[in-house]
Structure formats: structure tokens, C-alpha cells
Amino acid sequence: MIPVARQWDRTHRERGEQTPPWLQLGNDTLGPGAWDERLKRGAEEFTDVNLLCVPPTNSPYRQAGILGFVFGHVWQPPD
């Protein structure tokens, strides 16, 4: 069992609860599948949050990690 699943189970057992199944999310919750759209949204959100210019996308960390994932997916405000 992966560590997160073990902790999920342990927390519920300590509360005297039966461990519920993991929530199954649909692919539509992953945000836009088109990288161009995701990177555009990420760049806009990066600027709005940090009040800085978007960093150069000259590394996978900045492009896919920071702009594509962190700001293009995780940091998005709810619709």
C-alpha cells in the first residue's frame, strides 16, 4: 500500500470509522488537455499571483512544472 493510502486508512481507523474508498475523479477535472492553452493560463496566473513577468520557459521545470502544472492547473481559481 502506498504511504498516502496507509495514512488515509490509519486516520479513519483511529477515528473509529470505516475507511471509505478513494474518490474517483473524471479526466475533466485535470484541466485543459491542450498544452498551449494550459501554458497560456499558467503564464497569466503566474503574473497575476506574483506580480512578476513570466520566467523564460528554457527548462522543463519552468515550462511543464511551474507554468504548466503549478499555475496552469493547481493554482487555477474555480470556474
C-alpha positions in Angstrom: 0.0 0.0 0.0 1.4 3.4 -0.9 2.2 5.8 2.1 -0.7 8.2 1.4 -3.2 5.3 1.3 -1.8 3.9 4.6 -2.2 7.3 6.3 -5.8 7.6 4.8 -6.6 4.2 6.3 -4.9 4.9 9.6 -6.7 8.2 10.1 -10.1 6.7 9.6 -9.3 3.7 11.8 -8.1 6.0 14.6 -11.4 7.9 14.4 -13.3 4.6 14.7 -14.6 5.0 11.1 -14.6 2.6 8.2 -12.1 3.7 5.6 -14.1 5.0 2.6 -12.9 4.3 -1.0 -10.8 6.8 -2.7 -12.8 9.5 -4.6 -12.7 8.8 -8.3 -12.3 12.0 -10.3 -13.0 12.2 -14.0 -10.5 13.3 -16.6 -12.4 16.6 -17.0 -11.1 17.6 -13.6 -7.5 17.7 -14.9 -7.9 21.0 -16.7 -7.3 21.6 -20.3 -5.5 18.9 -22.2 -4.1 21.3 -24.8 -0.6 22.3 -23.6 -0.7 25.7 -25.4 -3.9 26.6 -23.6 -2.6 25.3 -20.2 0.7 27.2 -20.6 -1.2 30.4 -21.6 -3.4 30.1 -18.5 -0.4 29.3 -16.4 1.5 32.4 -17.6 -1.5 34.6 -16.9 -2.0 33.2 -13.4 1.8 33.4 -12.6 1.7 37.1 -13.5 -1.5 37.8 -11.5 -0.3 36.0 -8.4 3.4 37.0 -8.3 3.1 40.4 -10.0 6.2 39.5 -12.0 7.0 38.8 -15.6 6.7 35.2 -16.6 10.0 33.4 -16.4 11.6 32.1 -19.6 10.5 28.6 -20.4 14.0 27.3 -21.0 13.8 24.3 -18.8 11.2 21.5 -18.2 10.9 22.7 -14.6 9.7 26.1 -15.6 7.7 25.2 -18.6 5.9 22.0 -17.6 6.4 22.2 -13.8 5.8 25.8 -12.8 3.7 27.2 -15.7 2.0 24.1 -17.0 1.3 22.3 -13.7 1.5 24.7 -10.8 0.0 27.8 -12.3 -1.7 26.1 -15.3 -3.6 23.5 -13.3 -3.2 23.6 -9.5 -3.4 27.3 -8.9 -6.4 27.9 -11.1 -9.3 29.7 -9.4 -12.6 27.7 -9.5 -14.9 28.4 -12.5 
